[in-house]
């Protein structure tokens, strides 16, 4: 969940609620996106979640494990990321100060470090914007996918390590 969150900029509730029903295939780009309903998103607007290669690999690994939810534990939807597993994992790797929400900020910082435009960062992070729409063209989605992928390309975190 943390790896998905740090590569999509999703909020905790968006990750915990992520449903297979929200996945939309984009055949022109040979990929998929998720469209999160407005009642789940903090700003009350539907959110398009773009998958870079790392986020896509997380999704592909979980595909077929549960009929409804992407992230589950013992067959049930995970209700919160800030649980004993998260607390234990962050202490084990020496990141006691890192909060769940810091993963979203990290994605934003990584996008900025790769010179992704302000507008594309807004869209990728799900920030309220007059440009936001869930009816992106394949070209617009392709541009956002390329922008999200930039955090993976020149990144020593390809080994899936995270820095904060």
N, C-alpha and C positions, 0 to 999 in steps of 0.2 A: 504494500500500500504506500509506503514511504517513497519507494522508487518511482511509482506511478505519479504520486503527488509532486515530487520534485522535478518531474519531466512534463507536467501538464499545467501546473499552477492551480490545480483545483483546490477548493476549500475542503476542510475535513468532512462536512456533511455531504458534499458532492461525491467524494470518494466513497464514503460509507454507504451511500444510497445508490451507487452506480448500478444500473440495471441493463441487462442484455437487450431489453425492449427499446432502449434509447439509442442503441447502436444503429447507425445508418451507413450502409455500404456506398462507396463512391467508386463505381467500376472504372470510370475514366482514369482514375489515379491508382487503381489497384490497392485501395486501402479502405478504411472506415473511419468515421468520426462518431462522437457521442453528442446527442442533443439533450441536455439536461432540462427538465421542465421548470418553468418559472417558479413554482411553489417550493422548489428545493434550493434555488439560487438566492443568495443574500439580497441582490438588488432587484429581485422580482421579475427579471427578464430571462427568457430562455437563454441557455448558454451552449455554444458550440465548443466542444473539447477536441482539439487537434492532437493527434498522436504522432510524436516523433518516433524514431526507431526503437528507443528504449521503452517508451510507454506502450508501443505496439507489441513489443516482445512480452511485456508483463501481461497484456490482454490475451495474447495468443497462448501463453502458458496456462491461463486460467479458464480458457474456453472449454465448455462442456462439463465443468466441475459442478455447476449449480444451474438449475433451469431459469432462475430469475435474477439473482444478484451476482455481480462480478466478484466482489470480495466477501468471503464467508469464512466462518470458523466452525468446525464440527457441524456443517450443514445449515448454519444460521447466519443471517446478515450480521456483519460487524457493526455495532452501534456507535462506537467511538474509536478513534485511533489512539487517543491519549489513555491507554489502558496499561495494565501491568506488563504486557509484552513490550510495548514501546518504552516504558520506563526502564525496564531491564536492559533492553537492547542499547539504548542511548548511554546508559551508565557503563555497560560492558565495553563500548568503543570510546569512552571518554568524552562524550558530548552531553554531559549532565545539564548544561544550560540551554540546549536546543529544544525549542517548543515545536509542536506540530505545525503551527502557522508559519514558522520560519522556513519550512520547505517551500511554501508558495513564494515567499520573498526571495529565496535562493534562486528559484526558476526565473523570476523577474530580473534579478541581478545578472544571472548568466546570459539572459537575452540581451540586456543592455551592454554587457561586456563584448558581445558578438555584434554590436552595432545594429541590432534589430530596431526598426523604426518605432517611435513612440506609439503610433496608431496600431501597428501590428502587435506590440507588447500589450496594449489595451485589450485587443481582441483575444490574444492568447491567454491572458490572465483573467478574462471574464469581467473586466471593469466596464461599468456603465458608460456607454458612448452612443452618440447619435448615429454612428456608422454601423453599429451592431445589428446583425440580422441573422436569422437561421437559414436564409435562402441564398447562401453564397454560391457563386458559380464554381465550376471545377477549377477555373483559372485562379480565382480568389483563394479557394481552399489549397490549391497547389502552392501558391505564394506563402500562405500561413504554415503549411507543412514544411516548406524549405526554411522558413524563419525558425520554426521550432527545432528543426534538425540541426541548425547551426550550433546549438549548445552541445550537440553530440560530436560533431566533426572534429574540432580542434581541441578536444577536451580530454585531459588525462583521466577523467572520470568514466571513460568508456568501460573501464573494468567494473563500473557500477558503484564506485565509491562516491561519497558525497562530501563536499566541503562547505563550511558555513562561515 
